[in-house]
Amino acid sequence: MKNQETDTAASVGPKPPAGVLERGISILECFREDRLRMSLRELAECTGLDKATLLRLLGVLTRARMIHRFESGSYAPGPALLHMGMLYRSTFDLGTRLQPVLHEVMRQTGETVAFYIRSGEERVCLYRENTAKEVRHHVEVGTRIALSAGGSSAHILLAFTGGATEHQAEIDEKGYAMTRAERVAEMASVALPVFDGDGTFLGAMVVIGLASRHSVAAQRKAAEIVRHELALQGFSSKAPSGWSPVPA
């Protein structure tokens, strides 16, 4: 009897919220990057709502353009959410959104993290998070370095602003540039491009550490951490489809 009760409880699914507004929000929260389209059955399983209630709420959200319904009967986030997301982004300046990424990447990798933009033939550090380790590569905001001096962030900035770099093939294939003792002896770095949610190229984010402790495997892991943390703040390290660099 006990097992039967357990199986019955498991089949009920999540308990739906009591309020109408909370129920609508629970529908929107079902969508994720790995499930952008969902059927009525999948939404019912995700929210715990019965199909009659779900259809009524989906109708309201569809009319508000927060949900899009395809002819096949599946549902996806609607264009109104994009508009609201853009309003959210305009509420905060770039540094407010990027700084949490820098901090979290530094915390997870234990290495210095910086964000550079291109200014003419130089790269300029706009934001940075220095590691607390005694032996480190220290970066200061406002630092200007010639692009010709090298470094992984320089290669990213060149590749995505119409310049030439010997790391182009690596960037095209792997989405990052990796260097070891190229500009500064004993230092290793990996850099990725940063795109805003509207597809605008913003700059390069780089993780820099001692080559003796920042192995190639650690550099690859750092690249994955950067990708993940950028996505959490609405950025991307991948150029949108059809994007082409704008010469600096």
N, C-alpha and C positions, 0 to 999 in steps of 0.2 A: 504493500500500500504506500509506504514511504517513497519508494522509487517512482511509483506512478505519479505521486503528487509533485515530485521534483521535475519529472519530464513535462508535466502539465504547465508548471510555472515557467520552465525554460521556453516553452512554445508560445507563451503569451507575448513575449518581446518586451520592449521598453514601455514604461508607464507614460502615457502622453501627458503633456502639461495641462493644467486646468484652464488657464486663461486663453482667450482667443488670440491675443497678440503673441503670447508665448508659443502657441501652437504654430502660428505662421513663421515665427523665427526658427522653430525646430525643423521646419521643412527646408528653409534656406541653409541651415547648418548641415544638412545631409550631404550637400554637394562638396566634393573635394577634387583635388587635381587628378586623382586616379579614377574618379567617377563623376565626370562632367555631365553625363546624360543618365537619367534614371527613369525606370518605368513606374507606373502607379503602384504596382506590387512592391517594388523595392523601397519606394517612399513610405508605404504603409509599414513595412518591416522596420524601417529606420526610425520612424516617429512613434509607432505604436497607435497611430490614429486609424479609425475605421475608414473604409474607402469612401463612404458617403460624405463624411466630414472632410476628408482629405480633398475630394473633388471640389467641394464648396470653397475651401480655402485656396486651392490652386487656381480656381476661377478668379478670385479676388486678386491674387498675386500676379496672374497673367495680365489682367486688365491694368494693373499698376506697372506692368513691364518689368517686374522683378523676377518673373519666371517666364520662360519661353516654352511654348508647347509645339512640338514638331508634328507633322502630319502622321507620323508613325505612332503617335500617342505617347512618346517619351518626353521628358521634361529636362530643362537645363536652366542655369542662371540667366536672367534677362538683362537687357541693356541698361535699365535703370540702375542696376548695381554698379555698373562701370562708371556711370555718372557720379554716383555717391562716393565711389572709391577715389575718383579724381578730386572731388571736393575735400575728401579726407587728406589726400596728399598735399593739396594746396594750403591746408591748415598749418602744416609744419614745414620748416625749412629743411634743406637737404641734410645738414649736419645733425639735426634732431633725429632724423630717420637712420642716418648712417652710423652714428656713434654707437648705438646698441649692437650693431653688427661687428664693428671693430672690437668692442669690449668682449663680446662673446667668443669671437674667433681667437683673440689673445688668450682668453681664459682656457679655451679648449686645447690650443696648440702650445701655449707657454712661450710664444714668440711675439716679437713686435709686429704690429699690423698698421698699415698706412694706406691712405687714399690719395691718388695723384690725378691731376688733370694736365692737359697739354696747354702750354702758353707759348706760342711761337715755336722756337726750337728748343724749348726747355720743358721740363715737367715740374710742377709745383705741388708740394704737399699741402692739402687742405685740412685733412684730419688724420690723427694718428692715435694709437694706443700702445705705449711702450711697455714691454714686459718688465716685471719686477726683478728678473734675474740679474745678478751682478755683472756677468759678462753678456753683453747684448749689443745689438745695432740700435743706436739711439737716433730717433728721427724727431725733428722739430717742425711744427706747423709753419708754413711759409718758406721752407727750404726749396731752393731752385737748383735743379741739376740739368745739365745739358743732355738732351736725348741721345746724342752721339756718344755719351759716356757709357752707355749700356745699362744693363740691369733689366730684370724681367718686366717691371712696370713700364719702362721705356719701350720695350718691344710691343707690349699690348697697346700703348698709346699710338705708336706708329702704325700698327696693323689696322687700327680702327679709326684712323683719321687720314687715311690715304697715303701714308708713308711706306717706306720699304724697310723690311726687317728680315734677317736671315732665319728668324724663328717663325716665319709665316706658315710653313707647312705644319709645324708642331701645333700652332694656334688653331689652324683649320681643323686638324685631326682631333686634338684633345681639348681644345677650348681654353687652354692656358699656356703661359710661357714660363719655363723653368730655367734658372741659371745657377751656376755654382762657381764662386770666386771669379765672376766676370768683371764686375766693377770694383768690388771691395774684396781683397784677399781674405780667405777663411770664412766668407759669408755665402749663404745659399738662400735663394728666394724663389717664390712662385707667385705669379700675378694672374688675375682674371679680369676680363672686362666687366663693367657694371652698366646695366641698362635700366632705365626707369620703366615703370609699368606701361607707359605709352610708347615704348620702343626707342626713346632718346638715349644715345650713348652719353654717359656721364663721365667716365674715367676708368682708372685701374685700381683695383685693390690688391695689395701685395702683403705677403707674410714673409718676414725676413728673420733668419736665425743663423747661428754658428753652424758651419758645414759639418763640424764634428758631431753635433747632436741633431742637426736637421737633415736627416738622410733623405735619399730620393723617395723612399717609401713614406717618410714623414711629410715630405712636400706634396706628394699625391693625396695623402690624407687631409692635409691642410686645404687643398683645392676643393675637396668634397665638403669640408666644413664651411668654407666660404660660400659655396653654392647654396647650401642648405640655409645658412643664416641670412643671406641676401633674400632668398625667396620668402622667408618669414616676415620680412619688412616690406614686401611688395616689389623688390628689385629682381633682376635676372642677370645671369652671367652669359646668357645665350642671345645672340642677335635674332630679332624677329624675322619671320619669313619674308623674303624679298628685300631685306635691309641692305643698304650699300653704304660704305664709308663716305663721309663728307670731308673733303680735303681741308686741313687746317689753314 
